[in-house]
Amino acid sequence: MRTNRALIAAQVLVFAAFTTVAAHCAEIKVFASNALKTTLQELGPQFEKTSENKLSFNFNAAAMLKTEIEKGATFDVAILGAPAADDLI
């Protein structure tokens, strides 16, 4: 299970890098559920070093992040569980 989370997190960060290059952003705001905190904190510095972009993480329970998004919080990438993501869609 941990390998799948790490792989998904890495894929999201790669996607964010390509999106950021197109948008010329210097900071990428990432909303992520607490389940990915350790993985993203490990991958984050590697991403920042290779992309020259800064990551700003907001870790919380998926339900809390979903509520923030519904209230209009700004972010670049959201990594949530399927139920929260489906509800937002």
VOPAGU-2260 file (C-alpha; in pm, 1 decimal, decimal comma):
REM VOPAGU-2260
SITE   aa  ch    i         X         Y         Z
SITE  MET   A    0       0,0       0,0       0,0
SITE  ARG   A    1     283,7     241,9      84,2
SITE  THR   A    2     442,2     183,7    -256,2
SITE  ASN   A    3     117,6     275,5    -431,2
SITE  ARG   A    4      90,7     596,9    -229,6
SITE  ALA   A    5     449,5     689,3    -306,8
SITE  LEU   A    6     398,1     620,1    -675,9
SITE  ILE   A    7      79,7     826,0    -689,2
SITE  ALA   A    8     244,2    1112,2    -499,8
SITE  ALA   A    9     541,1    1108,7    -736,0
SITE  GLN   A   10     311,1    1112,7   -1038,8
SITE  VAL   A   11     119,3    1408,4    -898,4
SITE  LEU   A   12     440,5    1601,8    -836,7
SITE  VAL   A   13     560,8    1533,3   -1191,0
SITE  PHE   A   14     225,0    1652,1   -1324,6
SITE  ALA   A   15     252,6    1963,6   -1108,6
SITE  ALA   A   16     599,2    2032,5   -1249,0
SITE  PHE   A   17     472,1    2029,3   -1606,6
SITE  THR   A   18     171,3    2241,0   -1516,9
SITE  THR   A   19     386,7    2488,1   -1328,0
SITE  VAL   A   20     630,3    2530,7   -1614,4
SITE  ALA   A   21     342,0    2627,9   -1837,8
SITE  ALA   A   22     202,6    2868,7   -1579,2
SITE  HIS   A   23     543,7    3009,8   -1469,2
SITE  CYS   A   24     456,4    2967,1   -1101,5
SITE  ALA   A   25     714,9    2976,3    -829,7
SITE  GLU   A   26     502,4    2817,1    -558,5
SITE  ILE   A   27     277,7    2513,4    -589,9
SITE  LYS   A   28       3,9    2485,3    -328,0
SITE  VAL   A   29     -66,9    2120,2    -254,6
SITE  PHE   A   30    -366,8    1998,8     -55,8
SITE  ALA   A   31    -306,9    1641,2      55,9
SITE  SER   A   32    -465,0    1401,9     299,2
SITE  ASN   A   33    -267,3    1310,7     608,6
SITE  ALA   A   34    -209,2     959,8     470,5
SITE  LEU   A   35      45,5    1103,7     225,3
SITE  LYS   A   36     224,1    1339,2     463,1
SITE  THR   A   37     537,1    1129,4     518,3
SITE  THR   A   38     572,6    1043,2     150,5
SITE  LEU   A   39     525,7    1398,3      26,3
SITE  GLN   A   40     758,8    1541,2     289,1
SITE  GLU   A   41    1021,9    1299,7     162,3
SITE  LEU   A   42     959,7    1367,5    -208,0
SITE  GLY   A   43     901,2    1742,4    -172,0
SITE  PRO   A   44    1262,7    1854,9    -131,3
SITE  GLN   A   45    1369,5    1638,5    -425,5
SITE  PHE   A   46    1099,0    1795,1    -640,6
SITE  GLU   A   47    1191,1    2147,7    -529,2
SITE  LYS   A   48    1557,0    2087,5    -609,3
SITE  THR   A   49    1496,3    1955,2    -960,8
SITE  SER   A   50    1209,9    2186,7   -1059,6
SITE  GLU   A   51    1325,2    2506,4    -885,9
SITE  ASN   A   52     966,6    2551,2    -766,1
SITE  LYS   A   53     859,4    2568,3    -403,0
SITE  LEU   A   54     592,1    2340,7    -260,0
SITE  SER   A   55     349,0    2463,6       1,4
SITE  PHE   A   56     168,0    2173,0     166,9
SITE  ASN   A   57    -164,8    2178,3     346,4
SITE  PHE   A   58    -205,1    1839,9     514,8
SITE  ASN   A   59    -537,0    1754,9     675,1
SITE  ALA   A   60    -811,2    1495,4     677,7
SITE  ALA   A   61    -964,2    1456,6     331,8
SITE  ALA   A   62   -1304,2    1568,9     461,3
SITE  MET   A   63   -1154,1    1890,9     599,0
SITE  LEU   A   64    -968,9    1962,5     275,2
SITE  LYS   A   65   -1288,1    1897,9      80,1
SITE  THR   A   66   -1467,8    2155,2     296,1
SITE  GLU   A   67   -1189,9    2410,6     236,4
SITE  ILE   A   68   -1210,4    2353,3    -140,0
SITE  GLU   A   69   -1589,3    2390,8    -134,1
SITE  LYS   A   70   -1544,6    2723,5      48,5
SITE  GLY   A   71   -1319,8    2846,4    -233,5
SITE  ALA   A   72    -968,9    2783,4    -103,2
SITE  THR   A   73    -704,6    2827,7    -370,0
SITE  PHE   A   74    -469,2    2541,9    -452,4
SITE  ASP   A   75    -279,9    2396,1    -745,5
SITE  VAL   A   76    -295,2    2024,5    -667,9
SITE  ALA   A   77    -530,9    1827,8    -443,0
SITE  ILE   A   78    -456,4    1468,1    -350,7
SITE  LEU   A   79    -765,2    1327,0    -184,6
SITE  GLY   A   80    -927,6     989,7    -145,1
SITE  ALA   A   81   -1177,5     877,3    -406,0
SITE  PRO   A   82   -1491,9     956,7    -201,1
SITE  ALA   A   83   -1388,2    1321,1    -142,1
SITE  ALA   A   84   -1269,9    1366,9    -500,4
SITE  ASP   A   85   -1589,8    1213,1    -637,8
SITE  ASP   A   86   -1801,2    1447,2    -424,6
SITE  LEU   A   87   -1609,4    1750,2    -554,1
SITE  ILE   A   88   -1648,4    1638,3    -914,2
